[in-house]
Amino acid sequence: MNPTEPPSGPPNPDAHEDITLMLRVKTGDMEAFELLVEKHQHRVVGTVGRMLGGDADAEDIGQMVFLRVWKSASRYEPRAKFTTWLMTITRNLVFNEMRRRQRARFVPMEGSEAEDAPRPQFEDTGAAQPGEELLKAEMQGAIDAAIASLPENQRTAVVLRRFENMPYEDIARVLRTSVPAVKSMLFRARTELKEKLKQYLE
């Protein structure tokens, strides 16, 4: 098991269609926008959830991502894949949310529970799971927590590489860095994840 390497497969054949739709969105075409949302919302929400460690607010932040896409449409230029631009917006909003939560931990609202109280990773169904299913759930929770504990850029690189099968070049554009820097981030992240998950990898 390698938590940072994506499954093999061909590149996304819909890249040209995405750009065509986004250029229509740029002219105010709501139908094209709805098609893009329908096509990519699962990817965005999944990426947000993984970057925040399986967070319950992933859908809300995903909606914020697409709202930002709509508001930024007039400035869109197809210099790269639409998904690269989309993931750049996703990454920025997730980082903003992470920083907001860090500040909130130090300035709790008086008389109310902190918004950033830890949330359970799994729902309590009231019934014991079979041993194999319980182990899978425990392992997935450990993977989510290990990825969420990585530094921001390493976490983004891992999520985009492992779960979105994004090429190094596109990840470098999202993170505004070089391909060698991305590979270095992934190497450091792989080393740290192996250490955190060694009990499951043995």
C-alpha positions in Angstrom: 0.0 0.0 0.0 1.3 3.4 -1.0 -0.8 6.3 0.3 0.6 8.8 -2.2 0.7 7.0 -5.5 -2.5 7.2 -7.7 -4.0 4.2 -9.5 -2.8 3.9 -13.1 -5.1 5.1 -15.9 -5.4 7.4 -18.9 -5.6 11.2 -18.6 -9.0 12.8 -18.3 -10.5 12.9 -21.8 -13.0 15.6 -20.9 -10.5 18.5 -20.4 -11.5 20.2 -23.6 -15.2 19.9 -22.8 -14.5 21.5 -19.4 -12.8 24.5 -20.9 -15.6 24.9 -23.5 -18.2 24.9 -20.7 -16.2 27.3 -18.6 -15.9 29.7 -21.5 -19.7 29.6 -21.7 -20.0 30.3 -18.0 -17.7 33.3 -18.6 -20.5 34.7 -20.8 -23.1 34.2 -18.0 -24.4 30.8 -19.2 -26.1 29.3 -16.2 -26.8 26.0 -17.9 -23.1 25.5 -18.6 -22.3 26.3 -14.9 -24.9 23.7 -13.7 -23.3 21.1 -16.0 -19.8 21.9 -14.5 -21.2 21.7 -11.0 -22.9 18.3 -11.7 -19.7 17.0 -13.3 -17.2 18.0 -10.6 -19.0 18.5 -7.3 -18.2 14.9 -6.1 -14.5 15.5 -6.9 -14.5 18.9 -5.1 -16.4 17.7 -2.0 -14.2 14.6 -1.8 -11.0 16.6 -2.0 -12.2 19.1 0.7 -13.2 16.2 3.0 -9.8 14.5 2.6 -7.9 17.7 3.1 -9.9 18.4 6.3 -9.8 14.9 7.5 -13.3 13.7 6.6 -14.9 16.9 7.7 -18.7 17.3 8.0 -18.5 20.8 6.5 -17.1 19.5 3.2 -20.4 20.0 1.2 -20.7 23.5 2.5 -17.2 24.4 1.5 -17.7 22.6 -1.8 -20.7 25.0 -2.5 -18.4 27.9 -1.7 -15.9 26.7 -4.2 -18.5 26.7 -7.0 -19.8 30.1 -5.9 -16.2 31.3 -6.3 -16.0 29.7 -9.7 -19.2 31.6 -10.8 -18.0 34.9 -9.3 -14.5 34.5 -10.9 -15.8 33.4 -14.3 -15.2 36.8 -15.9 -11.5 36.5 -15.2 -11.1 32.9 -16.3 -8.5 32.3 -19.0 -7.9 28.7 -20.3 -4.1 28.7 -19.7 -4.3 25.3 -18.1 -6.9 22.5 -17.5 -10.1 23.6 -15.9 -9.6 21.0 -13.1 -6.3 22.7 -12.3 -8.0 26.1 -11.9 -10.8 24.4 -9.9 -8.4 22.7 -7.5 -6.5 25.9 -7.0 -9.7 27.6 -5.8 -10.5 24.5 -3.7 -7.1 24.6 -2.1 -7.3 28.3 -1.3 -10.7 28.0 0.3 -9.7 25.0 2.3 -6.6 26.7 3.6 -8.7 29.8 4.5 -11.0 27.5 6.5 -8.1 25.8 8.3 -6.6 29.1 9.3 -10.0 30.4 10.5 -10.4 27.3 12.7 -6.9 27.7 14.1 -7.7 31.3 15.1 -11.0 30.2 16.6 -9.3 27.8 18.8 -7.5 30.6 20.5 -10.5 33.0 20.7 -13.5 30.8 21.8 -16.9 32.4 21.9 -17.9 33.0 25.5 -20.9 31.0 26.5 -20.9 28.8 23.5 -19.1 25.6 22.4 -16.2 26.1 20.1 -17.0 25.6 16.5 -13.9 23.5 16.0 -14.7 20.8 18.5 -13.5 17.5 17.2 -16.1 15.7 15.1 -16.5 11.9 15.1 -15.1 10.3 11.9 -17.8 7.6 11.9 -21.5 7.5 12.9 -22.5 5.3 15.8 -25.0 3.0 14.3 -25.7 1.3 17.6 -24.6 -2.1 16.3 -21.2 -3.7 16.2 -19.7 -4.0 12.8 -18.2 -7.3 11.6 -14.5 -7.6 12.4 -13.3 -7.0 8.8 -15.6 -4.0 8.2 -14.5 -2.5 11.6 -10.9 -2.9 10.7 -11.4 -1.2 7.3 -13.2 1.7 9.0 -10.5 2.0 11.6 -7.8 2.0 8.9 -9.6 4.5 6.7 -10.0 6.8 9.8 -6.2 6.4 10.5 -5.4 7.3 6.8 -7.7 10.3 6.9 -6.2 11.5 10.2 -2.6 10.9 9.0 -3.2 12.9 5.8 -4.9 15.7 7.7 -1.9 16.0 10.0 0.5 16.8 7.1 1.6 20.4 6.4 -0.8 22.2 4.1 1.1 21.9 0.8 2.1 18.3 1.4 -1.5 17.4 2.2 -2.7 19.1 -1.0 -0.1 17.3 -3.0 -1.0 13.9 -1.6 -4.7 14.4 -2.1 -4.4 15.6 -5.6 -1.9 12.9 -6.6 -3.4 9.9 -4.8 -7.1 10.6 -5.0 -7.4 12.8 -8.1 -4.6 11.2 -10.2 -3.4 14.7 -11.0 -0.1 14.9 -13.0 2.9 16.5 -11.2 2.8 19.4 -13.6 -0.8 20.3 -12.6 -0.1 19.9 -8.9 2.8 22.3 -9.3 0.5 24.9 -10.9 -2.1 24.5 -8.1 0.7 24.9 -5.4 2.5 27.6 -7.5 5.8 25.7 -7.3 8.0 23.5 -9.4 7.6 19.8 -10.3 10.8 18.8 -8.4 9.4 20.6 -5.3 6.1 18.6 -5.7 8.1 15.4 -5.9 10.1 16.4 -2.8 6.8 17.1 -0.9 5.4 13.8 -1.9 8.5 12.0 -0.8 8.5 13.7 2.6 4.7 13.0 2.9 5.2 9.4 2.0 7.8 8.9 4.6 5.7 10.5 7.3 2.6 8.6 6.3 4.4 5.3 6.4 5.6 6.1 9.9 2.1 7.0 11.1 0.5 4.0 9.4 3.2 1.4 10.0 0.9 -0.7 12.3 -1.4 -1.1 9.3 1.3 -1.7 6.7 3.1 -4.4 8.6 
